[in-house]
Amino acid sequence: MTLISPPTTAEPHAGADHSDAESAAARALAETAAASARTPVAAGVKPKLAMRKVSVFYGSKQAVKEVDLEIPPNAVTAFIGPSGCGKSTVLRCFDRMNDLVPSARVEGEILFDDENVNAADAQAVDLRRRIGMVFQKPNPFPMSMYENVAYGPRRHGVKHKGRLDEIVESSLRQAALWDEVKDDFRKKSGLALSGGQQQRLCIARTLATEPSVILMDEPCSSLDPIATLKIEELINELRATVTIVIVTHNMQQASRVSDRTAFYSLGEDKIGYLVEIGDTLQIFTNPREQLTEDYVSGRFG
C-alpha cells in the first residue's frame, strides 16, 4: 500500500460559514480514508480479541461502561475519540496492564483466541509475551540495543547466544531499524537513539517474544512527521503476520493505517463508552451514529 500525506485544508476566508469549513475538513478526511481503504474485514472471521460487557472502574469511579467489540486477526484496528473517553483503558484490558493499578477493577469477559484472559489459571506474564505493548513515549531500557531486544527472550528461557543473536537481528530487521544500527547495536545504548529510532527499538523489543498481537497506545504522539511515517510504514508491514490495535488522536493516521475503527465518547455521566465500530472507510464516510459523524467532521473533540 502507498501511504499518502495527511490532507491539508485551506483556511476559510473571513466571514465564511463555519459549517463550510467543517464540511471541507470532513470531505478531506473522507478522501484520505477512501484512498487508504483496504478490503473490508470479511464477515464471520473468528476474532483474535473480543470483549463482552466490559466495564472498568478506578476505585469508586467508573471509567468505561459495557464495551462489546471484536478485533479481527491480522488487521489493524484503530481506537479514536476525545480525550478521557477510555480508549487507553480499554486497550490495557487486553494484556491486563490495568492489574498494575491498585484501584482498578475490570468486569465482564475479555477473550484472546477464545480464552478468558482473566481466568483463574491465566498467567499475566505469559499473556504479555503473546500480547505486546508499545507505549506513548519510547521507553528503551538503559542498556545496549542488543540487550534491549534480548531482554524478553532471556526472561522466557532463551539462553543460547547464537539463538539470541538471530532473534535480535530478526527483530531489528522487522522493526526497520537494522540498516541504521547494525554497526554498533551491541554496544550503543538504546537511550542514544533519536525518538523515532527509540520507538522502533521498543517495537523490536516487543517483536522479540513473537507476539501475535501488538497494542499501540498513541505510538507517534511524541514523534516528528518523518519518524511517524516510518512507524506507519512498519505497521503496514506487520499487519500481515500480527494483529494490531492502535489508539490515536490523529484521525488522518487512523484512516491511513487501519482496517477497522472504533469510536469512543463520553456520556453525560462522564463515563466512556463505545459508540460504534466498523470498517474504517464506513466509519469515516458513512457512520451509523450522528455522534460519530460529528466527531470525524471536527464538530467536537
Contacts in CASP RR format, 6 or more apart in sequence:
PFRMAT RR
TARGET T0000
AUTHOR 0000-0000-0000
METHOD contacts of the structure
MODEL  1
MTLISPPTTAEPHAGADHSDAESAAARALAETAAASARTPVAAGVKPKLA
MRKVSVFYGSKQAVKEVDLEIPPNAVTAFIGPSGCGKSTVLRCFDRMNDL
VPSARVEGEILFDDENVNAADAQAVDLRRRIGMVFQKPNPFPMSMYENVA
YGPRRHGVKHKGRLDEIVESSLRQAALWDEVKDDFRKKSGLALSGGQQQR
LCIARTLATEPSVILMDEPCSSLDPIATLKIEELINELRATVTIVIVTHN
MQQASRVSDRTAFYSLGEDKIGYLVEIGDTLQIFTNPREQLTEDYVSGRF
G
1 36 0 8 1.000
1 38 0 8 1.000
1 236 0 8 1.000
3 36 0 8 1.000
3 229 0 8 1.000
3 232 0 8 1.000
3 233 0 8 1.000
3 236 0 8 1.000
3 256 0 8 1.000
4 32 0 8 1.000
4 35 0 8 1.000
4 36 0 8 1.000
4 256 0 8 1.000
6 32 0 8 1.000
6 250 0 8 1.000
6 252 0 8 1.000
6 253 0 8 1.000
6 256 0 8 1.000
7 28 0 8 1.000
7 29 0 8 1.000
7 31 0 8 1.000
7 32 0 8 1.000
7 252 0 8 1.000
8 28 0 8 1.000
9 21 0 8 1.000
9 24 0 8 1.000
9 25 0 8 1.000
9 28 0 8 1.000
10 24 0 8 1.000
12 18 0 8 1.000
12 20 0 8 1.000
12 21 0 8 1.000
12 24 0 8 1.000
22 297 0 8 1.000
22 298 0 8 1.000
22 299 0 8 1.000
23 297 0 8 1.000
25 297 0 8 1.000
25 298 0 8 1.000
26 296 0 8 1.000
26 297 0 8 1.000
26 298 0 8 1.000
29 251 0 8 1.000
29 252 0 8 1.000
29 255 0 8 1.000
29 284 0 8 1.000
29 296 0 8 1.000
29 297 0 8 1.000
30 284 0 8 1.000
30 285 0 8 1.000
32 252 0 8 1.000
32 255 0 8 1.000
32 256 0 8 1.000
32 284 0 8 1.000
33 255 0 8 1.000
33 280 0 8 1.000
33 281 0 8 1.000
33 283 0 8 1.000
33 284 0 8 1.000
33 285 0 8 1.000
34 281 0 8 1.000
34 285 0 8 1.000
36 255 0 8 1.000
36 256 0 8 1.000
36 257 0 8 1.000
36 280 0 8 1.000
37 280 0 8 1.000
37 281 0 8 1.000
38 259 0 8 1.000
38 280 0 8 1.000
40 259 0 8 1.000
40 279 0 8 1.000
40 281 0 8 1.000
40 282 0 8 1.000
41 72 0 8 1.000
41 75 0 8 1.000
41 259 0 8 1.000
41 260 0 8 1.000
41 279 0 8 1.000
45 72 0 8 1.000
45 73 0 8 1.000
46 73 0 8 1.000
46 114 0 8 1.000
47 70 0 8 1.000
47 71 0 8 1.000
47 72 0 8 1.000
47 73 0 8 1.000
47 111 0 8 1.000
48 71 0 8 1.000
48 72 0 8 1.000
48 73 0 8 1.000
48 74 0 8 1.000
48 112 0 8 1.000
48 113 0 8 1.000
48 212 0 8 1.000
48 213 0 8 1.000
48 243 0 8 1.000
49 70 0 8 1.000
49 71 0 8 1.000
49 94 0 8 1.000
49 110 0 8 1.000
49 111 0 8 1.000
49 112 0 8 1.000
49 213 0 8 1.000
49 243 0 8 1.000
49 245 0 8 1.000
50 69 0 8 1.000
50 70 0 8 1.000
50 71 0 8 1.000
50 109 0 8 1.000
50 110 0 8 1.000
50 111 0 8 1.000
51 67 0 8 1.000
51 68 0 8 1.000
51 69 0 8 1.000
51 70 0 8 1.000
51 90 0 8 1.000
51 93 0 8 1.000
51 108 0 8 1.000
51 109 0 8 1.000
51 110 0 8 1.000
51 111 0 8 1.000
52 68 0 8 1.000
52 108 0 8 1.000
52 109 0 8 1.000
52 110 0 8 1.000
52 111 0 8 1.000
53 66 0 8 1.000
53 67 0 8 1.000
53 68 0 8 1.000
53 107 0 8 1.000
53 108 0 8 1.000
53 109 0 8 1.000
54 64 0 8 1.000
54 66 0 8 1.000
54 67 0 8 1.000
54 68 0 8 1.000
54 90 0 8 1.000
54 93 0 8 1.000
54 106 0 8 1.000
54 107 0 8 1.000
54 108 0 8 1.000
54 109 0 8 1.000
54 110 0 8 1.000
55 62 0 8 1.000
55 64 0 8 1.000
55 65 0 8 1.000
55 66 0 8 1.000
55 67 0 8 1.000
55 106 0 8 1.000
55 107 0 8 1.000
55 108 0 8 1.000
56 62 0 8 1.000
56 63 0 8 1.000
56 64 0 8 1.000
56 86 0 8 1.000
56 89 0 8 1.000
56 90 0 8 1.000
56 93 0 8 1.000
56 98 0 8 1.000
56 104 0 8 1.000
56 105 0 8 1.000
56 106 0 8 1.000
56 107 0 8 1.000
57 63 0 8 1.000
57 104 0 8 1.000
57 105 0 8 1.000
57 106 0 8 1.000
57 107 0 8 1.000
58 101 0 8 1.000
58 103 0 8 1.000
58 104 0 8 1.000
58 105 0 8 1.000
59 103 0 8 1.000
59 104 0 8 1.000
59 105 0 8 1.000
62 271 0 8 1.000
63 86 0 8 1.000
63 89 0 8 1.000
63 271 0 8 1.000
63 272 0 8 1.000
64 86 0 8 1.000
64 89 0 8 1.000
64 90 0 8 1.000
64 271 0 8 1.000
64 272 0 8 1.000
64 273 0 8 1.000
65 271 0 8 1.000
65 272 0 8 1.000
65 273 0 8 1.000
66 273 0 8 1.000
67 90 0 8 1.000
67 273 0 8 1.000
67 274 0 8 1.000
68 274 0 8 1.000
69 262 0 8 1.000
69 274 0 8 1.000
69 277 0 8 1.000
71 77 0 8 1.000
71 243 0 8 1.000
71 245 0 8 1.000
71 260 0 8 1.000
72 243 0 8 1.000
72 259 0 8 1.000
72 260 0 8 1.000
73 212 0 8 1.000
73 243 0 8 1.000
74 239 0 8 1.000
74 240 0 8 1.000
74 241 0 8 1.000
74 242 0 8 1.000
74 243 0 8 1.000
75 239 0 8 1.000
75 243 0 8 1.000
75 244 0 8 1.000
75 259 0 8 1.000
75 260 0 8 1.000
76 235 0 8 1.000
76 239 0 8 1.000
76 244 0 8 1.000
76 245 0 8 1.000
76 246 0 8 1.000
76 257 0 8 1.000
76 258 0 8 1.000
76 259 0 8 1.000
76 260 0 8 1.000
77 243 0 8 1.000
77 244 0 8 1.000
77 245 0 8 1.000
77 246 0 8 1.000
77 258 0 8 1.000
77 259 0 8 1.000
77 260 0 8 1.000
77 261 0 8 1.000
77 262 0 8 1.000
77 277 0 8 1.000
78 245 0 8 1.000
78 246 0 8 1.000
78 247 0 8 1.000
78 248 0 8 1.000
78 253 0 8 1.000
78 254 0 8 1.000
78 257 0 8 1.000
78 258 0 8 1.000
78 260 0 8 1.000
78 261 0 8 1.000
78 262 0 8 1.000
78 280 0 8 1.000
79 87 0 8 1.000
79 90 0 8 1.000
79 91 0 8 1.000
79 245 0 8 1.000
79 246 0 8 1.000
79 247 0 8 1.000
79 248 0 8 1.000
79 261 0 8 1.000
79 262 0 8 1.000
79 264 0 8 1.000
80 87 0 8 1.000
80 248 0 8 1.000
80 249 0 8 1.000
80 251 0 8 1.000
80 254 0 8 1.000
80 261 0 8 1.000
80 262 0 8 1.000
80 263 0 8 1.000
80 264 0 8 1.000
80 295 0 8 1.000
81 87 0 8 1.000
81 249 0 8 1.000
81 263 0 8 1.000
81 264 0 8 1.000
81 265 0 8 1.000
81 295 0 8 1.000
81 301 0 8 1.000
82 265 0 8 1.000
82 266 0 8 1.000
82 295 0 8 1.000
82 300 0 8 1.000
82 301 0 8 1.000
83 249 0 8 1.000
83 301 0 8 1.000
84 266 0 8 1.000
84 272 0 8 1.000
85 264 0 8 1.000
85 265 0 8 1.000
85 266 0 8 1.000
85 272 0 8 1.000
85 273 0 8 1.000
86 264 0 8 1.000
86 272 0 8 1.000
87 247 0 8 1.000
87 264 0 8 1.000
88 217 0 8 1.000
88 218 0 8 1.000
88 247 0 8 1.000
89 98 0 8 1.000
90 264 0 8 1.000
90 274 0 8 1.000
91 215 0 8 1.000
91 217 0 8 1.000
91 245 0 8 1.000
91 247 0 8 1.000
92 98 0 8 1.000
92 133 0 8 1.000
92 215 0 8 1.000
92 217 0 8 1.000
93 106 0 8 1.000
93 110 0 8 1.000
94 110 0 8 1.000
94 112 0 8 1.000
94 117 0 8 1.000
94 131 0 8 1.000
94 213 0 8 1.000
94 215 0 8 1.000
94 245 0 8 1.000
95 117 0 8 1.000
95 124 0 8 1.000
95 127 0 8 1.000
95 128 0 8 1.000
95 131 0 8 1.000
95 132 0 8 1.000
95 133 0 8 1.000
95 215 0 8 1.000
96 117 0 8 1.000
96 118 0 8 1.000
96 124 0 8 1.000
96 127 0 8 1.000
96 128 0 8 1.000
97 133 0 8 1.000
98 104 0 8 1.000
98 106 0 8 1.000
99 124 0 8 1.000
106 118 0 8 1.000
109 116 0 8 1.000
109 118 0 8 1.000
110 116 0 8 1.000
110 117 0 8 1.000
110 118 0 8 1.000
111 117 0 8 1.000
112 127 0 8 1.000
112 130 0 8 1.000
112 131 0 8 1.000
112 213 0 8 1.000
113 212 0 8 1.000
115 122 0 8 1.000
116 122 0 8 1.000
117 127 0 8 1.000
129 152 0 8 1.000
129 156 0 8 1.000
129 209 0 8 1.000
129 211 0 8 1.000
130 209 0 8 1.000
130 211 0 8 1.000
130 212 0 8 1.000
130 213 0 8 1.000
131 211 0 8 1.000
131 212 0 8 1.000
131 213 0 8 1.000
131 214 0 8 1.000
131 215 0 8 1.000
132 206 0 8 1.000
132 209 0 8 1.000
132 211 0 8 1.000
132 213 0 8 1.000
132 214 0 8 1.000
132 215 0 8 1.000
133 206 0 8 1.000
133 214 0 8 1.000
133 215 0 8 1.000
133 216 0 8 1.000
133 217 0 8 1.000
134 199 0 8 1.000
134 202 0 8 1.000
134 203 0 8 1.000
134 206 0 8 1.000
134 214 0 8 1.000
134 215 0 8 1.000
134 216 0 8 1.000
134 217 0 8 1.000
134 219 0 8 1.000
135 202 0 8 1.000
135 217 0 8 1.000
135 219 0 8 1.000
136 217 0 8 1.000
136 218 0 8 1.000
136 219 0 8 1.000
136 221 0 8 1.000
136 222 0 8 1.000
137 222 0 8 1.000
138 195 0 8 1.000
138 196 0 8 1.000
138 198 0 8 1.000
138 199 0 8 1.000
138 201 0 8 1.000
138 202 0 8 1.000
138 222 0 8 1.000
139 202 0 8 1.000
140 148 0 8 1.000
140 189 0 8 1.000
140 190 0 8 1.000
140 191 0 8 1.000
140 193 0 8 1.000
140 198 0 8 1.000
140 201 0 8 1.000
140 202 0 8 1.000
140 205 0 8 1.000
141 147 0 8 1.000
141 148 0 8 1.000
141 151 0 8 1.000
141 190 0 8 1.000
142 189 0 8 1.000
142 190 0 8 1.000
142 191 0 8 1.000
143 151 0 8 1.000
143 189 0 8 1.000
143 190 0 8 1.000
144 185 0 8 1.000
144 186 0 8 1.000
144 187 0 8 1.000
144 188 0 8 1.000
144 189 0 8 1.000
144 190 0 8 1.000
145 172 0 8 1.000
145 181 0 8 1.000
145 185 0 8 1.000
145 186 0 8 1.000
145 188 0 8 1.000
145 189 0 8 1.000
145 190 0 8 1.000
145 193 0 8 1.000
145 201 0 8 1.000
146 168 0 8 1.000
146 185 0 8 1.000
146 186 0 8 1.000
148 190 0 8 1.000
148 201 0 8 1.000
148 204 0 8 1.000
148 205 0 8 1.000
149 167 0 8 1.000
149 168 0 8 1.000
149 171 0 8 1.000
149 172 0 8 1.000
149 201 0 8 1.000
149 204 0 8 1.000
149 205 0 8 1.000
149 208 0 8 1.000
150 158 0 8 1.000
150 164 0 8 1.000
150 167 0 8 1.000
150 168 0 8 1.000
150 208 0 8 1.000
151 205 0 8 1.000
151 208 0 8 1.000
152 205 0 8 1.000
152 208 0 8 1.000
152 209 0 8 1.000
153 163 0 8 1.000
153 164 0 8 1.000
153 167 0 8 1.000
153 208 0 8 1.000
153 209 0 8 1.000
154 164 0 8 1.000
156 209 0 8 1.000
158 164 0 8 1.000
158 167 0 8 1.000
167 208 0 8 1.000
168 185 0 8 1.000
168 208 0 8 1.000
169 178 0 8 1.000
171 204 0 8 1.000
171 205 0 8 1.000
171 207 0 8 1.000
171 208 0 8 1.000
172 178 0 8 1.000
172 181 0 8 1.000
172 182 0 8 1.000
172 185 0 8 1.000
172 201 0 8 1.000
172 204 0 8 1.000
174 204 0 8 1.000
174 207 0 8 1.000
174 237 0 8 1.000
174 238 0 8 1.000
175 200 0 8 1.000
175 201 0 8 1.000
175 203 0 8 1.000
175 204 0 8 1.000
175 207 0 8 1.000
175 234 0 8 1.000
176 200 0 8 1.000
176 230 0 8 1.000
176 233 0 8 1.000
176 234 0 8 1.000
176 237 0 8 1.000
177 197 0 8 1.000
177 200 0 8 1.000
177 201 0 8 1.000
177 204 0 8 1.000
180 197 0 8 1.000
181 188 0 8 1.000
181 193 0 8 1.000
181 197 0 8 1.000
190 198 0 8 1.000
190 201 0 8 1.000
191 198 0 8 1.000
193 201 0 8 1.000
194 227 0 8 1.000
195 222 0 8 1.000
195 223 0 8 1.000
195 227 0 8 1.000
196 223 0 8 1.000
196 224 0 8 1.000
196 227 0 8 1.000
196 230 0 8 1.000
196 231 0 8 1.000
197 227 0 8 1.000
199 219 0 8 1.000
199 220 0 8 1.000
199 223 0 8 1.000
199 227 0 8 1.000
199 231 0 8 1.000
200 230 0 8 1.000
200 231 0 8 1.000
200 234 0 8 1.000
203 214 0 8 1.000
203 219 0 8 1.000
203 231 0 8 1.000
203 234 0 8 1.000
206 214 0 8 1.000
207 214 0 8 1.000
207 238 0 8 1.000
211 242 0 8 1.000
212 242 0 8 1.000
212 243 0 8 1.000
213 242 0 8 1.000
213 243 0 8 1.000
213 244 0 8 1.000
213 245 0 8 1.000
214 238 0 8 1.000
214 242 0 8 1.000
214 243 0 8 1.000
214 244 0 8 1.000
214 245 0 8 1.000
215 244 0 8 1.000
215 245 0 8 1.000
215 246 0 8 1.000
216 235 0 8 1.000
216 244 0 8 1.000
216 245 0 8 1.000
216 246 0 8 1.000
216 247 0 8 1.000
217 247 0 8 1.000
218 247 0 8 1.000
218 248 0 8 1.000
218 249 0 8 1.000
219 231 0 8 1.000
219 246 0 8 1.000
220 227 0 8 1.000
220 228 0 8 1.000
220 231 0 8 1.000
220 232 0 8 1.000
220 248 0 8 1.000
220 250 0 8 1.000
220 253 0 8 1.000
221 249 0 8 1.000
223 231 0 8 1.000
228 253 0 8 1.000
232 253 0 8 1.000
232 256 0 8 1.000
232 257 0 8 1.000
235 244 0 8 1.000
235 246 0 8 1.000
235 257 0 8 1.000
236 257 0 8 1.000
238 244 0 8 1.000
239 259 0 8 1.000
246 254 0 8 1.000
246 257 0 8 1.000
246 258 0 8 1.000
248 254 0 8 1.000
251 284 0 8 1.000
251 296 0 8 1.000
254 261 0 8 1.000
254 280 0 8 1.000
255 261 0 8 1.000
255 280 0 8 1.000
255 284 0 8 1.000
258 280 0 8 1.000
259 279 0 8 1.000
259 280 0 8 1.000
260 277 0 8 1.000
260 278 0 8 1.000
260 279 0 8 1.000
260 280 0 8 1.000
261 277 0 8 1.000
261 278 0 8 1.000
261 279 0 8 1.000
261 280 0 8 1.000
261 283 0 8 1.000
261 284 0 8 1.000
262 274 0 8 1.000
262 276 0 8 1.000
262 277 0 8 1.000
262 278 0 8 1.000
263 274 0 8 1.000
263 275 0 8 1.000
263 276 0 8 1.000
263 277 0 8 1.000
263 283 0 8 1.000
263 287 0 8 1.000
263 289 0 8 1.000
263 291 0 8 1.000
263 292 0 8 1.000
263 295 0 8 1.000
263 296 0 8 1.000
264 272 0 8 1.000
264 273 0 8 1.000
264 274 0 8 1.000
264 275 0 8 1.000
265 272 0 8 1.000
265 273 0 8 1.000
265 275 0 8 1.000
265 291 0 8 1.000
265 295 0 8 1.000
266 272 0 8 1.000
266 273 0 8 1.000
267 273 0 8 1.000
275 289 0 8 1.000
275 291 0 8 1.000
275 292 0 8 1.000
276 283 0 8 1.000
276 287 0 8 1.000
276 288 0 8 1.000
276 289 0 8 1.000
276 292 0 8 1.000
277 283 0 8 1.000
283 292 0 8 1.000
283 296 0 8 1.000
284 296 0 8 1.000
287 293 0 8 1.000
287 296 0 8 1.000
294 300 0 8 1.000
295 301 0 8 1.000
END
